[in-house]
Amino acid sequence: MKPINSHTGLAVAARSLHHAGLLKQSMESSLKTLYKLGEKPFRDISDNTLRTDMMKMNEMLRNTPDESILNLNENKTKEIIITLKIYSHLCYMLHFEKPSLVAAVSLRMVELIMNNGLVSSSPLAFVYYGEVLVATGSVQEGCRLGRYHCLC
């Protein structure tokens, strides 16, 4: 694995490509960086294993009070912070380039937060995952996560 500063540079390059209007190249750069950070390939929303993992996360979130989620420790690990920022940026781009992957990316973001603590991009993770829940019929659960955007 490359030093974390190398990954920061790759993340900045992906954002620069995005700002230059090169969304596809920015997305590809983000994906390469995530793979170098050890993240697994994404599953399409039609993948049954993804749906199973979403059901597990939904159950965990249902059994976790709002106060417990909002009072998660702040994560100060650079690798986690950078990974979540890359995911946040990627999730935004996927809405335009490959929406069928938004569920996998947003689920992974919430997994990282629940396992490691809150970071500055946590509100976006909850909103993106909430959006997926609403789109798949779990409106009440999705709206609950959308509220975290305002509370975090």
N, C-alpha and C positions, 0 to 999 in steps of 0.2 A: 504494500500500500504506500502511496506517495505521502509526503508530509501534508498536513492540513492546509498549509499556505498554498500549496499547489492546487488543492481543490477549491480554495477561495478564488484563486485566479481563474480557474475554469468556470466557476459560477459567474464571475464578473464578465467573462467573455460571452457566456450565454445571454446575459442580460443586455450586453452591448449589441449582440446580433438581433435581439428582440427590438431594441430601440431603433435599430437601422431598418426595421420592417422585414427582417428575414426570420419569420416565425418558425418555419420548418427547420432551418439550420439551428436556431436557438433551441428548439425542442430537442433535436438530435444531440446537441452539445450538452444539454441538461441530462439527458438519458445516459450519455457516456460517463458523465461525472458521477451520477448516482451509482452506476455499475462499478466504477472505480472505488466508490465508498463502500462497496459490498452489498448494495441493495439488489434484490431479485427482480427479474423481468416482470412486467405488469400483465395482469390477466384482464381479458375483456369482460364486460358486464354479463355476457352470456355464459361465462365459465361457472359451472356449478360449485367448484371449490371456492370461488370468490364469494358467491352467495352464502355458502356455509360459513365462511369467515365473517361475513357481514352479520349474519344471524348471531354468531358468538359475541361479536362486539356489541350489537344491539342489546343482548341480554346483560352483558357486563355494564353497559351504560344505564340500563333500566334499574339495575341493582345498586347503582352508585348515586347517592344524593348530589344535588347541584352543588351544595356547599363543599363536598369532598372534591369535586372536580375543580371548582374555582379556587380551592385552597391547596391544590397540588404544589409541590415545591417548584421553585424556578430552576430550570435546568441551565447550567452555565458551561456545559461541555461544548466546546467549539464544534466538534464534529456533528453533534446532534443539531445544534443551532443552524449550521450551514446546510445540513441535509434537509431540515424542515424548510429553510428558505428556498432551496432549490425546488423542493416538492411544491411549495406554494406557487412559485413562478411557473412551474411546469403545469400545474393544475389549471391555472389561468389560460395558458396557451392551448391545452388540450380541449378546452371548450370550443375552440375554433378549428383545430386540426384533427382531433381524434376523440370526440366526446365519449366514446365507449370505454375509454380508459380512466375517466374521471373517478369512477367508483373505486377502482383499485388504488389510485394515488391518494384520494382523500381518506380511504380506510387506513392506508399505511401511515398517513400523517397522524391520525387519531391514535393509532397503535403506539407510535413513537411517543406521543404526548402522555398517554396513559401509563406507559412503562417508564418514562424518563423525566416527566415534569413539563411545566409550561415554558414556552419561549414566546418571543414577540409575534411570531406568526401563528400562534395557537388559535386566536379567534377566526382566522381564515380557514384553518383546518376544520374547525367545528361547522362553519358555514358551508364549506364545500361538501362535507359529509352529510350535513343536514339537507342540503339540496338533493343529494343522491337519494336519501331516505324518502323525501317527499315525492320525488320522481318515481320511486318504486312502490309507492303506496303507503308508506309509514309516515303519514302527515304529522301526527302528534309528536312522534319522536324527532322528526326533522325540525319542527318548529322549536322544540325544546333546545336543540343544539344551536339553532339560529340566534337564540337569546344570548348565548355566551359571547357572541360577537360584540354585543353592547356591554356586557358585564366584565369581560376580561381586562 
